[in-house]
């Protein structure tokens, strides 16, 4: 029997359809980006081999500990399985995009990606990895129990609690990003000058970032006001009437598109936009086309909720809601509200990476360090290693690579915030270059030693900054680079002391 059709201002069927397509695309981007990178990062000849992680864990724990590190790779940590998982994930993501058995594919994709993230160590510690896992798990609660694809049909209205949890995720992501800016005490956010630094100090800027960097201070301050307005004010409309939800969606979407225009943040902005679609009610889409209008107002069967489905929805959903509150309050300095047993429970929850604290750009970096890696056969003539996306050659324009994420390039930015002796994976990276690891070399933009590995490698530190308009016109350079000294001293595989 067909159900009575709710008014389109109270439903989000189009938003759910768009969210599920966006979620599938985010999974596809995430898995496909790993195909050329996973062996260089985690393979047996990679920078942080998964095999080494499991050897350490087995030695420490005396055996496997699935619940301490939930991952498929307890079954095997060899290169074959590491290569297979991204291919399988990408294939399943394509099927999900076309609406094939979402109730089965969503849990599979979530677990496959969790498996990779949990063995990824330093290279998978990004907030969007957690966001994808959390959104992917919550999506399981919002899709109907069917296997046959209905790509061109709108899904039924999701259960109210499932829709609330997805909107709650978006709300936390945006609100906490605003709160951490205030809680950090960073004076550049207090005086609204933070964005005058952001465009050149962010990890992987784009060409438009160069132009925005040269805007007047008043423009940067106005943009900072807009950021705070969206993150601290507009976002509350997520739980308001349809008009307020639309205003919140418009503000969040504008902010995410501007971030995507000026920086490479992998699939983060696009996944956030997909979540934002859930704020928009179906009434907004009625005027777009006759076909869409008829799809919205066509009678449909309500999503059936069996006793088992209700148990999963309210049991798992309530569990995730509780821990999201815990982590959010702890992140803003209110962890003292919870008794000790809650903190002990965190040890069991954290490895699943599916309820997280969010907070982006809490402190604005005001300088940009860059690491120049060089190799040499004789210790005199040095050749640079180049990276596909991060700044290096000052005359090379910033590149636009998102939604692809070159994870080594990203980690090089974080490494530059510290020192070589405090960045454990960096020495491993240098050793792999000395060994001529083909998997690691594929992470780079070419190989300056195509015939044999270098005898020595070293890392120098530079201060980078966007050129002025006059410098750009005179030299063609996008960056200025000032040497600052050693990042990591000369390293060699030979027993004798390397040259200084």
LINLINTA-V29583 format. One record per residue. N is the residue number from 1. RES is the residue in one small letter. PHI is phi as a letter, one per 20 degrees, with the letter a starting at -180 (* if undefined). Layout:
n->N res->RES phi->PHI
n->N res->RES phi->PHI
This chain:
n->1 res->x phi->*
n->2 res->x phi->f
n->3 res->x phi->e
n->4 res->x phi->f
n->5 res->x phi->e
n->6 res->x phi->f
n->7 res->x phi->f
n->8 res->x phi->g
n->9 res->x phi->f
n->10 res->x phi->d
n->11 res->x phi->c
n->12 res->x phi->c
n->13 res->x phi->f
n->14 res->x phi->f
n->15 res->x phi->f
n->16 res->x phi->f
n->17 res->x phi->g
n->18 res->x phi->f
n->19 res->x phi->f
n->20 res->x phi->f
n->21 res->x phi->f
n->22 res->x phi->f
n->23 res->x phi->f
n->24 res->x phi->f
n->25 res->x phi->f
n->26 res->x phi->f
n->27 res->x phi->g
n->28 res->x phi->f
n->29 res->x phi->g
n->30 res->x phi->f
n->31 res->x phi->f
n->32 res->x phi->f
n->33 res->x phi->f
n->34 res->x phi->f
n->35 res->x phi->g
n->36 res->x phi->e
n->37 res->x phi->d
n->38 res->x phi->f
n->39 res->x phi->f
n->40 res->x phi->f
n->41 res->x phi->e
n->42 res->x phi->c
n->43 res->x phi->f
n->44 res->x phi->f
n->45 res->x phi->d
n->46 res->x phi->e
n->47 res->x phi->f
n->48 res->x phi->c
n->49 res->x phi->g
n->50 res->x phi->f
n->51 res->x phi->g
n->52 res->x phi->f
n->53 res->x phi->f
n->54 res->x phi->f
n->55 res->x phi->f
n->56 res->x phi->f
n->57 res->x phi->f
n->58 res->x phi->f
n->59 res->x phi->f
n->60 res->x phi->f
n->61 res->x phi->e
n->62 res->x phi->m
n->63 res->x phi->q
n->64 res->x phi->f
n->65 res->x phi->b
n->66 res->x phi->g
n->67 res->x phi->f
n->68 res->x phi->f
n->69 res->x phi->b
n->70 res->x phi->f
n->71 res->x phi->a
n->72 res->x phi->f
n->73 res->x phi->f
n->74 res->x phi->f
n->75 res->x phi->f
n->76 res->x phi->r
n->77 res->x phi->d
n->78 res->x phi->f
n->79 res->x phi->f
n->80 res->x phi->f
n->81 res->x phi->f
n->82 res->x phi->g
n->83 res->x phi->f
n->84 res->x phi->f
n->85 res->x phi->g
n->86 res->x phi->f
n->87 res->x phi->f
n->88 res->x phi->f
n->89 res->x phi->f
n->90 res->x phi->f
n->91 res->x phi->f
n->92 res->x phi->f
n->93 res->x phi->f
n->94 res->x phi->f
n->95 res->x phi->f
n->96 res->x phi->f
n->97 res->x phi->g
n->98 res->x phi->e
n->99 res->x phi->m
n->100 res->x phi->e
n->101 res->x phi->l
n->102 res->x phi->f
n->103 res->x phi->f
n->104 res->x phi->e
n->105 res->x phi->f
n->106 res->x phi->f
n->107 res->x phi->f
n->108 res->x phi->f
n->109 res->x phi->f
n->110 res->x phi->g
n->111 res->x phi->f
n->112 res->x phi->f
n->113 res->x phi->f
n->114 res->x phi->g
n->115 res->x phi->f
n->116 res->x phi->f
n->117 res->x phi->f
n->118 res->x phi->f
n->119 res->x phi->d
n->120 res->x phi->f
n->121 res->x phi->l
n->122 res->x phi->f
n->123 res->x phi->e
n->124 res->x phi->c
n->125 res->x phi->d
n->126 res->x phi->e
n->127 res->x phi->f
n->128 res->x phi->f
n->129 res->x phi->f
n->130 res->x phi->f
n->131 res->x phi->f
n->132 res->x phi->f
n->133 res->x phi->f
n->134 res->x phi->f
n->135 res->x phi->f
n->136 res->x phi->f
n->137 res->x phi->f
n->138 res->x phi->f
n->139 res->x phi->f
n->140 res->x phi->g
n->141 res->x phi->f
n->142 res->x phi->d
n->143 res->x phi->d
n->144 res->x phi->f
n->145 res->x phi->e
n->146 res->x phi->b
n->147 res->x phi->d
n->148 res->x phi->f
n->149 res->x phi->f
n->150 res->x phi->c
n->151 res->x phi->g
n->152 res->x phi->e
n->153 res->x phi->d
n->154 res->x phi->f
n->155 res->x phi->f
n->156 res->x phi->f
n->157 res->x phi->g
n->158 res->x phi->f
n->159 res->x phi->g
n->160 res->x phi->g
n->161 res->x phi->f
n->162 res->x phi->f
n->163 res->x phi->f
n->164 res->x phi->g
n->165 res->x phi->f
n->166 res->x phi->f
n->167 res->x phi->f
n->168 res->x phi->f
n->169 res->x phi->f
n->170 res->x phi->f
n->171 res->x phi->g
n->172 res->x phi->f
n->173 res->x phi->g
n->174 res->x phi->f
n->175 res->x phi->f
n->176 res->x phi->f
n->177 res->x phi->f
n->178 res->x phi->f
n->179 res->x phi->f
n->180 res->x phi->f
n->181 res->x phi->f
n->182 res->x phi->f
n->183 res->x phi->f
n->184 res->x phi->f
n->185 res->x phi->m
n->186 res->x phi->f
n->187 res->x phi->f
n->188 res->x phi->f
n->189 res->x phi->f
n->190 res->x phi->f
n->191 res->x phi->e
n->192 res->x phi->m
n->193 res->x phi->e
n->194 res->x phi->g
n->195 res->x phi->f
n->196 res->x phi->f
n->197 res->x phi->d
n->198 res->x phi->g
n->199 res->x phi->f
n->200 res->x phi->d
n->201 res->x phi->e
n->202 res->x phi->f
n->203 res->x phi->g
n->204 res->x phi->c
n->205 res->x phi->f
n->206 res->x phi->d
n->207 res->x phi->g
n->208 res->x phi->g
n->209 res->x phi->f
n->210 res->x phi->g
n->211 res->x phi->f
n->212 res->x phi->f
n->213 res->x phi->g
n->214 res->x phi->e
n->215 res->x phi->f
n->216 res->x phi->f
n->217 res->x phi->g
n->218 res->x phi->f
n->219 res->x phi->f
n->220 res->x phi->f
n->221 res->x phi->f
n->222 res->x phi->f
n->223 res->x phi->f
n->224 res->x phi->f
n->225 res->x phi->f
n->226 res->x phi->f
n->227 res->x phi->g
n->228 res->x phi->f
n->229 res->x phi->f
n->230 res->x phi->f
n->231 res->x phi->f
n->232 res->x phi->d
n->233 res->x phi->d
n->234 res->x phi->g
n->235 res->x phi->f
n->236 res->x phi->f
n->237 res->x phi->f
n->238 res->x phi->g
n->239 res->x phi->d
n->240 res->x phi->e
n->241 res->x phi->f
n->242 res->x phi->g
n->243 res->x phi->f
n->244 res->x phi->f
n->245 res->x phi->f
n->246 res->x phi->f
n->247 res->x phi->f
n->248 res->x phi->f
n->249 res->x phi->f
n->250 res->x phi->f
n->251 res->x phi->f
n->252 res->x phi->f
n->253 res->x phi->f
n->254 res->x phi->f
n->255 res->x phi->f
n->256 res->x phi->f
n->257 res->x phi->f
n->258 res->x phi->f
n->259 res->x phi->f
n->260 res->x phi->f
n->261 res->x phi->f
n->262 res->x phi->d
n->263 res->x phi->b
n->264 res->x phi->e
n->265 res->x phi->d
n->266 res->x phi->l
n->267 res->x phi->e
n->268 res->x phi->g
n->269 res->x phi->f
n->270 res->x phi->f
n->271 res->x phi->f
n->272 res->x phi->f
n->273 res->x phi->f
n->274 res->x phi->f
n->275 res->x phi->f
n->276 res->x phi->f
n->277 res->x phi->g
n->278 res->x phi->f
n->279 res->x phi->e
n->280 res->x phi->e
n->281 res->x phi->f
n->282 res->x phi->f
n->283 res->x phi->g
n->284 res->x phi->f
n->285 res->x phi->e
n->286 res->x phi->f
n->287 res->x phi->e
n->288 res->x phi->f
n->289 res->x phi->a
n->290 res->x phi->f
n->291 res->x phi->f
n->292 res->x phi->f
n->293 res->x phi->f
n->294 res->x phi->f
n->295 res->x phi->f
n->296 res->x phi->f
n->297 res->x phi->e
n->298 res->x phi->f
n->299 res->x phi->g
n->300 res->x phi->b
n->301 res->x phi->e
n->302 res->x phi->f
n->303 res->x phi->f
n->304 res->x phi->f
n->305 res->x phi->c
n->306 res->x phi->f
n->307 res->x phi->g
n->308 res->x phi->f
n->309 res->x phi->f
n->310 res->x phi->f
n->311 res->x phi->f
n->312 res->x phi->f
n->313 res->x phi->g
n->314 res->x phi->e
n->315 res->x phi->f
n->316 res->x phi->f
n->317 res->x phi->f
n->318 res->x phi->f
n->319 res->x phi->f
n->320 res->x phi->f
n->321 res->x phi->f
n->322 res->x phi->f
n->323 res->x phi->f
n->324 res->x phi->f
n->325 res->x phi->f
n->326 res->x phi->g
n->327 res->x phi->f
n->328 res->x phi->f
n->329 res->x phi->f
n->330 res->x phi->f
n->331 res->x phi->f
n->332 res->x phi->d
n->333 res->x phi->n
n->334 res->x phi->d
n->335 res->x phi->f
n->336 res->x phi->f
n->337 res->x phi->f
n->338 res->x phi->d
n->339 res->x phi->f
n->340 res->x phi->f
n->341 res->x phi->f
n->342 res->x phi->f
n->343 res->x phi->f
n->344 res->x phi->f
n->345 res->x phi->f
n->346 res->x phi->g
n->347 res->x phi->f
n->348 res->x phi->e
n->349 res->x phi->e
n->350 res->x phi->g
n->351 res->x phi->f
n->352 res->x phi->e
n->353 res->x phi->l
n->354 res->x phi->c
n->355 res->x phi->b
n->356 res->x phi->c
n->357 res->x phi->e
n->358 res->x phi->c
n->359 res->x phi->r
n->360 res->x phi->d
n->361 res->x phi->l
n->362 res->x phi->f
n->363 res->x phi->c
n->364 res->x phi->e
n->365 res->x phi->f
n->366 res->x phi->d
n->367 res->x phi->c
n->368 res->x phi->c
n->369 res->x phi->e
n->370 res->x phi->c
n->371 res->x phi->d
n->372 res->x phi->d
n->373 res->x phi->e
n->374 res->x phi->c
n->375 res->x phi->c
n->376 res->x phi->b
n->377 res->x phi->e
n->378 res->x phi->c
n->379 res->x phi->m
n->380 res->x phi->d
n->381 res->x phi->e
n->382 res->x phi->d
n->383 res->x phi->d
n->384 res->x phi->e
n->385 res->x phi->e
n->386 res->x phi->d
n->387 res->x phi->d
n->388 res->x phi->f
n->389 res->x phi->c
n->390 res->x phi->f
n->391 res->x phi->g
n->392 res->x phi->b
n->393 res->x phi->f
n->394 res->x phi->f
n->395 res->x phi->e
n->396 res->x phi->e
n->397 res->x phi->f
n->398 res->x phi->g
n->399 res->x phi->d
n->400 res->x phi->d
n->401 res->x phi->d
n->402 res->x phi->f
n->403 res->x phi->e
n->404 res->x phi->f
n->405 res->x phi->d
n->406 res->x phi->f
n->407 res->x phi->f
n->408 res->x phi->f
n->409 res->x phi->g
n->410 res->x phi->f
n->411 res->x phi->f
n->412 res->x phi->f
n->413 res->x phi->f
n->414 res->x phi->f
n->415 res->x phi->f
n->416 res->x phi->f
n->417 res->x phi->f
n->418 res->x phi->c
n->419 res->x phi->c
n->420 res->x phi->g
n->421 res->x phi->f
n->422 res->x phi->d
n->423 res->x phi->c
n->424 res->x phi->g
n->425 res->x phi->f
n->426 res->x phi->f
n->427 res->x phi->f
n->428 res->x phi->g
n->429 res->x phi->g
n->430 res->x phi->f
n->431 res->x phi->f
n->432 res->x phi->f
n->433 res->x phi->f
n->434 res->x phi->f
n->435 res->x phi->e
n->436 res->x phi->m
n->437 res->x phi->g
n->438 res->x phi->f
n->439 res->x phi->f
n->440 res->x phi->f
n->441 res->x phi->f
n->442 res->x phi->f
n->443 res->x phi->f
n->444 res->x phi->d
n->445 res->x phi->e
n->446 res->x phi->n
n->447 res->x phi->c
n->448 res->x phi->f
n->449 res->x phi->c
n->450 res->x phi->f
n->451 res->x phi->e
n->452 res->x phi->a
n->453 res->x phi->f
n->454 res->x phi->f
n->455 res->x phi->e
n->456 res->x phi->c
n->457 res->x phi->c
n->458 res->x phi->b
n->459 res->x phi->c
n->460 res->x phi->d
n->461 res->x phi->d
n->462 res->x phi->c
n->463 res->x phi->d
n->464 res->x phi->d
n->465 res->x phi->b
n->466 res->x phi->f
n->467 res->x phi->f
n->468 res->x phi->f
n->469 res->x phi->f
n->470 res->x phi->f
n->471 res->x phi->f
n->472 res->x phi->f
n->473 res->x phi->f
n->474 res->x phi->f
n->475 res->x phi->d
n->476 res->x phi->m
n->477 res->x phi->e
n->478 res->x phi->e
n->479 res->x phi->c
n->480 res->x phi->d
n->481 res->x phi->c
n->482 res->x phi->d
n->483 res->x phi->f
n->484 res->x phi->c
n->485 res->x phi->p
n->486 res->x phi->f
n->487 res->x phi->d
n->488 res->x phi->b
n->489 res->x phi->f
n->490 res->x phi->g
n->491 res->x phi->c
n->492 res->x phi->b
n->493 res->x phi->e
n->494 res->x phi->f
n->495 res->x phi->f
n->496 res->x phi->f
n->497 res->x phi->f
n->498 res->x phi->f
n->499 res->x phi->f
n->500 res->x phi->e
